[in-house]
């Protein structure tokens, strides 16, 4: 079975066997459990003129997963993703390295709505990049653009919980020769987030012992 690449390689079978972790909304550290259930807590009500809320179904609890898909347009990987969603019934899946460009059609998954951020034009000659989210049909959601410092890619997705919203930020930070990571890249994104009900997840291409890696690298020290 093919596996998707994160900071450490994780297969679908491995992820599917993990129990869901119950947690309050917070900033998640890289390489923690990919499967998350979010329950309501206090926080700022969401409001933005730059986003469009779709649907009217409000959830009291969320179950979602994040993966580096390493090519959403690869038939085998899409098939495995469909099987995972059918088996686990996640409310949403947040993907990095979708590797979709303007010429790629939307990969359809029945029962889910796709929101995609194509690879930046400046990086279209590269093999990686791109963000995507699949969310169950009928669930209220929106997408808010974030300003980023290249080559970092990020999008914020306000999602409903009870009568409030919390935000999930999906990030992909590729390894680029001659461009080591800087904490300021993440601080720039964080400064754009509303309130305290935010979860940051993604593939940061970093290693740190506090996140389960056997070693800590320069990028890990910057992010930590």
VMD Tcl script that draws the C-alpha trace (Angstrom):
set ca {
  {0.00 0.00 0.00}
  {1.35 3.41 -0.89}
  {1.93 5.85 1.93}
  {1.70 9.63 2.11}
  {4.70 11.64 3.18}
  {4.71 13.91 6.22}
  {7.60 14.82 8.44}
  {7.57 11.07 9.00}
  {6.02 8.58 6.59}
  {2.56 7.48 7.67}
  {0.43 4.93 5.83}
  {-3.36 4.93 5.64}
  {-3.44 1.66 7.56}
  {-1.45 3.21 10.39}
  {-3.63 6.31 10.54}
  {-6.89 4.40 10.32}
  {-5.89 2.26 13.30}
  {-5.23 5.22 15.58}
  {-7.93 6.25 18.08}
  {-9.35 9.75 17.73}
  {-7.96 12.24 20.23}
  {-10.43 14.47 22.06}
  {-9.16 18.00 22.55}
  {-10.18 21.61 22.92}
  {-9.32 23.91 20.00}
  {-5.67 24.91 20.20}
  {-2.61 25.30 18.03}
  {-1.56 21.75 17.21}
  {2.11 20.85 17.02}
  {3.43 19.03 13.94}
  {3.62 15.23 14.09}
  {1.01 14.92 16.84}
  {-1.91 12.59 16.16}
  {-3.49 13.31 12.78}
  {-6.98 12.39 13.95}
  {-8.68 15.08 15.99}
  {-12.10 15.57 17.54}
  {-12.90 19.15 18.47}
  {-15.57 19.99 21.04}
  {-17.03 23.45 21.67}
  {-15.35 25.96 23.94}
  {-15.64 29.70 24.45}
  {-14.19 32.03 21.87}
  {-14.74 34.91 19.49}
  {-17.68 34.72 17.10}
  {-16.42 34.58 13.54}
  {-17.19 37.32 11.07}
  {-15.45 38.31 7.86}
  {-16.37 40.14 4.67}
  {-13.78 38.10 2.78}
  {-15.48 34.74 3.22}
  {-18.68 33.06 2.13}
  {-20.46 30.65 4.45}
  {-21.96 27.67 2.62}
  {-24.72 25.51 4.09}
  {-26.51 25.83 7.40}
  {-25.70 22.64 9.30}
  {-23.93 23.44 12.58}
  {-22.04 20.69 14.40}
  {-21.42 20.34 18.11}
  {-18.41 18.11 17.55}
  {-15.87 17.69 14.75}
  {-13.82 14.73 13.63}
  {-11.16 15.42 11.02}
  {-7.76 14.30 9.76}
  {-4.78 15.88 8.02}
  {-2.48 14.18 5.52}
  {0.27 14.97 3.07}
  {-1.41 13.38 0.05}
  {1.66 13.74 -2.19}
  {-0.45 14.07 -5.34}
  {-4.25 14.18 -5.21}
  {-4.40 13.57 -8.96}
  {-2.71 10.18 -8.56}
  {-5.56 7.64 -8.98}
  {-4.24 5.16 -6.41}
  {-3.92 7.81 -3.70}
  {-7.35 9.25 -4.39}
  {-8.84 5.74 -4.20}
  {-7.19 5.14 -0.83}
  {-8.46 8.50 0.42}
  {-12.01 7.62 -0.66}
  {-11.77 4.29 1.16}
  {-10.50 6.00 4.30}
  {-13.33 8.55 4.30}
  {-15.92 5.84 3.72}
  {-14.57 3.74 6.55}
  {-13.96 6.46 9.13}
  {-16.62 9.02 8.12}
  {-14.49 12.06 8.88}
  {-16.24 15.42 8.72}
  {-13.27 16.89 6.89}
  {-9.81 15.99 5.64}
  {-7.08 18.62 5.25}
  {-4.47 17.84 2.62}
  {-1.03 19.17 1.78}
  {0.90 18.69 -1.46}
  {-2.23 18.23 -3.53}
  {0.01 19.01 -6.52}
  {-2.98 20.41 -8.41}
  {-2.49 23.17 -10.95}
  {-4.88 25.27 -13.00}
  {-5.04 22.57 -15.68}
  {-6.19 19.86 -13.26}
  {-9.90 19.16 -12.84}
  {-11.43 18.80 -9.39}
  {-10.97 15.24 -8.06}
  {-14.55 14.44 -7.00}
  {-15.36 12.43 -3.88}
  {-19.05 11.64 -3.41}
  {-20.54 13.16 -0.27}
  {-17.79 15.76 0.10}
  {-17.15 19.28 -1.15}
  {-13.65 20.14 -2.35}
  {-11.93 23.45 -1.63}
  {-8.52 23.73 -3.26}
  {-5.60 26.12 -3.30}
  {-3.47 25.36 -6.34}
  {0.29 25.45 -6.24}
  {1.58 29.03 -6.46}
  {2.26 30.08 -10.06}
  {5.89 30.72 -9.21}
  {6.22 27.10 -8.12}
  {4.24 25.43 -10.92}
  {7.47 24.07 -12.36}
  {8.05 22.22 -9.10}
  {6.61 18.81 -8.32}
  {5.09 19.72 -4.94}
  {2.81 22.21 -3.27}
  {-0.88 22.96 -3.10}
  {-3.53 22.65 -0.37}
  {-6.97 21.05 -0.39}
  {-9.82 20.25 1.96}
  {-12.72 17.84 1.57}
  {-15.67 18.62 3.84}
  {-18.93 16.70 4.16}
  {-21.75 18.08 2.05}
  {-24.21 20.24 3.96}
  {-21.77 21.37 6.65}
  {-21.35 25.14 6.96}
  {-17.87 26.23 5.99}
  {-15.93 29.08 4.46}
  {-12.44 29.87 3.20}
  {-10.37 32.91 4.12}
  {-7.18 33.79 2.21}
  {-4.07 34.43 4.31}
  {-1.07 36.51 3.38}
  {2.09 34.43 3.52}
  {5.83 34.75 3.14}
  {6.92 32.53 0.22}
  {7.35 29.62 -0.02}
  {4.89 28.93 2.82}
  {1.31 28.17 1.73}
  {-1.66 28.64 4.08}
  {-5.46 28.92 4.16}
  {-7.89 29.47 7.04}
  {-11.22 27.65 7.24}
  {-13.79 28.93 9.77}
  {-16.01 26.03 10.86}
  {-19.12 26.04 13.08}
  {-19.36 24.66 16.60}
  {-22.62 25.33 18.41}
  {-23.33 29.04 17.83}
  {-19.70 30.02 17.35}
  {-16.93 29.36 14.86}
  {-13.40 28.09 15.26}
  {-10.71 28.20 12.59}
  {-8.47 25.54 11.15}
  {-5.35 26.74 9.36}
  {-3.87 24.36 6.81}
  {-0.16 24.95 6.10}
  {2.41 23.50 3.77}
  {5.99 24.69 4.04}
  {8.19 23.02 1.40}
  {11.88 22.48 1.77}
  {13.56 24.98 -0.55}
  {17.31 25.04 -1.03}
  {18.76 28.31 0.20}
  {15.57 29.26 2.09}
  {15.77 27.95 5.66}
  {12.64 28.33 7.75}
  {12.13 31.38 9.93}
  {9.74 31.77 12.85}
  {8.58 35.03 11.26}
  {6.89 33.04 8.45}
  {4.54 31.43 10.95}
  {4.17 34.53 13.13}
  {2.99 36.44 10.05}
  {0.19 33.91 9.57}
  {-0.64 33.69 13.28}
  {-1.05 37.46 13.54}
  {-3.91 37.25 11.03}
  {-5.95 34.78 13.09}
  {-9.00 35.91 15.08}
  {-9.51 35.14 18.76}
  {-8.05 32.04 20.38}
  {-10.10 29.22 18.85}
  {-7.61 28.26 16.16}
  {-5.98 24.97 15.20}
  {-2.88 25.08 13.01}
  {-2.01 21.87 11.19}
  {-0.06 20.80 8.14}
  {3.25 19.58 6.83}
  {5.99 21.87 8.14}
  {8.98 19.79 7.03}
  {10.48 20.12 10.49}
  {11.84 17.74 13.10}
  {11.82 18.15 16.87}
  {12.07 15.66 19.71}
  {9.01 17.21 21.37}
  {6.97 16.17 18.32}
  {8.14 12.57 18.36}
  {11.11 12.89 16.01}
  {14.32 11.14 17.06}
  {16.30 14.34 16.38}
  {15.79 18.10 16.22}
  {16.80 20.03 13.12}
  {17.26 23.76 12.48}
  {13.75 24.11 11.07}
  {12.29 22.40 14.12}
  {14.01 24.86 16.44}
  {12.63 27.78 14.43}
  {9.03 26.53 14.51}
  {9.18 25.49 18.16}
}
mol new
graphics top color blue
foreach p $ca { graphics top sphere $p radius 0.5 }
foreach p [lrange $ca 0 end-1] q [lrange $ca 1 end] { graphics top cylinder $p $q radius 0.2 }
display resetview
